[in-house]
Amino acid sequence: MKTNRFALGATCCLALLLAGCASYYKVTDPTSGKNYYAKSVKEKGDGSVRFKDESTGANVTLQSSEVLEISKDEFKANSGN
Protein backbone atom coordinates (compact mmCIF):
# COMPACT_ATOMS: atom_id res chain seq x y z
CA MET A 1 0.00 0.00 0.00
CA LYS A 2 2.84 2.37 0.86
CA THR A 3 4.48 1.73 -2.54
CA ASN A 4 1.21 2.53 -4.35
CA ARG A 5 0.91 5.90 -2.58
CA PHE A 6 4.49 6.74 -3.42
CA ALA A 7 3.97 5.83 -7.09
CA LEU A 8 0.78 7.89 -7.25
CA GLY A 9 2.49 10.87 -5.64
CA ALA A 10 5.47 10.65 -7.97
CA THR A 11 3.18 10.40 -11.01
CA CYS A 12 1.20 13.46 -9.93
CA CYS A 13 4.36 15.49 -9.36
CA LEU A 14 5.72 14.54 -12.76
CA ALA A 15 2.45 15.49 -14.46
CA LEU A 16 2.47 18.90 -12.76
CA LEU A 17 6.07 19.54 -13.77
CA LEU A 18 5.42 18.66 -17.40
CA ALA A 19 2.26 20.75 -17.55
CA GLY A 20 4.13 23.77 -16.18
CA CYS A 21 6.86 23.58 -18.82
CA ALA A 22 4.72 24.70 -21.75
CA SER A 23 5.37 28.28 -22.85
CA TYR A 24 3.64 30.31 -25.50
CA TYR A 25 4.89 33.48 -27.17
CA LYS A 26 3.62 36.33 -29.27
CA VAL A 27 6.44 37.68 -31.42
CA THR A 28 5.86 41.07 -33.03
CA ASP A 29 7.84 42.45 -35.97
CA PRO A 30 7.96 46.18 -35.08
CA THR A 31 8.70 47.15 -38.70
CA SER A 32 5.56 45.60 -40.18
CA GLY A 33 3.46 45.26 -37.01
CA LYS A 34 2.81 41.59 -37.85
CA ASN A 35 2.25 39.20 -34.94
CA TYR A 36 3.50 35.62 -34.90
CA TYR A 37 2.66 32.91 -32.38
CA ALA A 38 5.26 30.35 -31.29
CA LYS A 39 5.81 27.67 -28.67
CA SER A 40 9.55 28.38 -28.45
CA VAL A 41 11.82 31.24 -29.47
CA LYS A 42 15.59 30.92 -29.93
CA GLU A 43 17.72 34.02 -29.54
CA LYS A 44 20.72 34.09 -31.80
CA GLY A 45 24.01 35.78 -30.91
CA ASP A 46 23.49 38.63 -33.39
CA GLY A 47 20.31 39.86 -31.66
CA SER A 48 17.89 38.14 -34.02
CA VAL A 49 15.30 35.54 -33.02
CA ARG A 50 14.24 32.34 -34.74
CA PHE A 51 11.00 30.43 -34.24
CA LYS A 52 8.32 28.37 -35.96
CA ASP A 53 5.15 30.36 -36.63
CA GLU A 54 2.40 28.02 -35.38
CA SER A 55 -0.23 29.71 -37.57
CA THR A 56 1.51 28.91 -40.87
CA GLY A 57 4.16 26.33 -39.95
CA ALA A 58 6.87 28.57 -41.42
CA ASN A 59 10.31 28.95 -39.82
CA VAL A 60 10.85 32.67 -39.24
CA THR A 61 13.95 34.71 -38.40
CA LEU A 62 13.54 38.36 -37.39
CA GLN A 63 16.39 40.82 -36.92
CA SER A 64 14.27 43.05 -34.70
CA SER A 65 11.36 41.80 -32.62
CA GLU A 66 9.31 42.14 -29.48
CA VAL A 67 8.74 38.84 -27.66
CA LEU A 68 6.00 38.49 -25.07
CA GLU A 69 5.10 35.33 -23.14
CA ILE A 70 1.33 34.78 -23.33
CA SER A 71 -1.27 32.44 -21.87
CA LYS A 72 -2.29 29.17 -23.48
CA ASP A 73 -5.79 30.56 -24.08
CA GLU A 74 -4.47 33.63 -25.92
CA PHE A 75 -2.14 31.40 -27.95
CA LYS A 76 -4.98 29.07 -28.97
CA ALA A 77 -7.28 31.97 -29.86
CA ASN A 78 -4.73 33.59 -32.18
CA SER A 79 -2.63 30.76 -33.62
CA GLY A 80 -5.41 28.52 -34.85
CA ASN A 81 -4.09 25.61 -32.68
C-alpha positions in Angstrom: 0.0 0.0 0.0 2.8 2.4 0.9 4.5 1.7 -2.5 1.2 2.5 -4.3 0.9 5.9 -2.6 4.5 6.7 -3.4 4.0 5.8 -7.1 0.8 7.9 -7.2 2.5 10.9 -5.6 5.5 10.6 -8.0 3.2 10.4 -11.0 1.2 13.5 -9.9 4.4 15.5 -9.4 5.7 14.5 -12.8 2.5 15.5 -14.5 2.5 18.9 -12.8 6.1 19.5 -13.8 5.4 18.7 -17.4 2.3 20.8 -17.5 4.1 23.8 -16.2 6.9 23.6 -18.8 4.7 24.7 -21.8 5.4 28.3 -22.8 3.6 30.3 -25.5 4.9 33.5 -27.2 3.6 36.3 -29.3 6.4 37.7 -31.4 5.9 41.1 -33.0 7.8 42.5 -36.0 8.0 46.2 -35.1 8.7 47.2 -38.7 5.6 45.6 -40.2 3.5 45.3 -37.0 2.8 41.6 -37.9 2.3 39.2 -34.9 3.5 35.6 -34.9 2.7 32.9 -32.4 5.3 30.3 -31.3 5.8 27.7 -28.7 9.6 28.4 -28.5 11.8 31.2 -29.5 15.6 30.9 -29.9 17.7 34.0 -29.5 20.7 34.1 -31.8 24.0 35.8 -30.9 23.5 38.6 -33.4 20.3 39.9 -31.7 17.9 38.1 -34.0 15.3 35.5 -33.0 14.2 32.3 -34.7 11.0 30.4 -34.2 8.3 28.4 -36.0 5.1 30.4 -36.6 2.4 28.0 -35.4 -0.2 29.7 -37.6 1.5 28.9 -40.9 4.2 26.3 -39.9 6.9 28.6 -41.4 10.3 29.0 -39.8 10.9 32.7 -39.2 13.9 34.7 -38.4 13.5 38.4 -37.4 16.4 40.8 -36.9 14.3 43.0 -34.7 11.4 41.8 -32.6 9.3 42.1 -29.5 8.7 38.8 -27.7 6.0 38.5 -25.1 5.1 35.3 -23.1 1.3 34.8 -23.3 -1.3 32.4 -21.9 -2.3 29.2 -23.5 -5.8 30.6 -24.1 -4.5 33.6 -25.9 -2.1 31.4 -27.9 -5.0 29.1 -29.0 -7.3 32.0 -29.9 -4.7 33.6 -32.2 -2.6 30.8 -33.6 -5.4 28.5 -34.8 -4.1 25.6 -32.7 
